Amino acid sequence: MEAFEIKAFSESYIPEAAEIERLCFSEPWSEKALEYMCTSPNTHAVVAVDRATGRLAAYGGAQYVLDEANIVNIATHPDYRRMGCASAIMHELEAFMLGKGVEFVYLEVRESNAGARALYEKEGFLPCGIIKNYYRFPAEDAVEMMKKLN
């Protein structure tokens, strides 16, 4: 991951993150939602920045309460996929959560998103349920996944 630097997600990254949202998701988060992710309490969000260009390559965030956390978003710019950005972000989020006493981390992923599901399984997440009609545009079930930390 030497080509990328993991940093705190600050408001200066919101415009680039919003563009990544539009490229990656059928229902992209608004800039206001992204702002909330980087400013709300009990949320930790980070970015992967290309050291050579300064471009935002990926970002992700998690919300935590007591011993549980939910990864609310991870997105990688199409130009930077399969370069380890999402894994590095997940590792940073998990390290932070461990420091907060989190034991269980959850996330939801589109049932058809084989690439993301493979990444999450590689990172130790296991399917633990199906959430019917979780996504719209197109309508689709979500696979809920869980990882026990420590």
N, C-alpha and C positions, 0 to 999 in steps of 0.2 A: 504494500500500500504506500510505498515511498512516493509515488507520483501524486498522491492525494494527501491533503491535510484535513484532519477531522477537527472541526471548530464548533463553538456554540452557534445555534441558529439565532441570528439577530435580525432585526427588522430590515437591515440593508439587503438581505437575501430574498425578501418576499417577492419582488418582481420576477426574479429568475425562477423561484420556486413555483410561482403562479404559471409561468410558461411551461415548466416541466409538468405541472398538473394537467394543463390543456393537452399536452402531447401524450400523456400516459393514461388518462382516465376519461370515461364517458360522462362522468359527473364530477368535474374538477372542483376542488375546494376554492372558495373565493379568497381574495387577498385578506379579507377580514378574518376568515377562519385560520389562515396561515399565521396571521398576526397573533391570534389567540394562542396558537400552538407554541409560539416562541415567547409569550409573555405571561401565560396563566400559571398560577401556583399549582404545585403538584404535577407539573409537566416538565419533562426534560426533552429538548430537541437539539439535534446536531446536524451539521452539513459536512459533506465531503467536497473540498475545493481542489480543482486541478492546480497543482503547484506551478506548472509551466504557463498556464493562460489566465489563471484567476477565475475561471468559469466555475459555476456551481454544477457539480456532477450529480449529486444526489443529496437527499435529506431524509430525516425521519424523526419521529417523536413518539413519546410514550407518556401516558398519565398513570399515576400511582396513588394508591390509598392503602394504608396499612401494609399488609404483606402481599398485595396483588397489584399487578400493572397490566395495562393494555397498550400494545403498540397501535397507535391510532393512524399512523401513516408512514410509509416508506416509499420513496419514488426515486428512480434513477433516470436521468436524461438518456434518451435512446443512443446517443453517441458514446455513452460510457457504460453501457450494459456489459455484463460478464467480465468486468475488470476488478471486482472485489469491493466496490463502493458500498453496496447494500450490506454485505457481510461485515465490513468495518463499522458501519453505522450501528448494526445490531449488536456487535461486540461492545461498542461504547455505551449504548443504552443499557445493556445487561450489566456492565461493570458499575454504572451509576446506580442502577436499581439494587444491586447487591449491597452497595453502600448505604442504601436507604432501608435495608431490611426486607426487601421484596423477596418472596419465595416462589411465587407463581406469576408467569407472564403469559398473557393471552393475545391473540390476534385473530382477525377474520380475513379471509381471502376468497376471491371468486372461485367457485368450484372448477371452472374451466381454465384457470390461470396456472397451467402446469409448471411454467418456469418459476413463478413465485413459490408455489407449493414445494417444489424440489429444493429451492433455496432454504425455505423454512425447515424442511425436514433435515437437510444437511446441517442446519444450525441447532438441531436437537428438538424441534417442535414436533408434537404428535397431534394428529387429528383427535378431537374430543367431542365433536358434535356437528350438526348441520343446522343452519339457521335458514328456514324457508323464506324465499322471496326477499332476501336481505338487500339485494342490489336491484336497481332499475336501469333501464337504457343500456343494455337489454336486461330484462328481468332474469334474475338468476339467484340460486341459493349460494350461501356462503359456507365455507368449511371453517369451523372454529378450531383453532389450534392452541396448544398449551405447552409450556416448557417449565419444568421445575428447576429453579436455580439452586445451586449448592447441593 
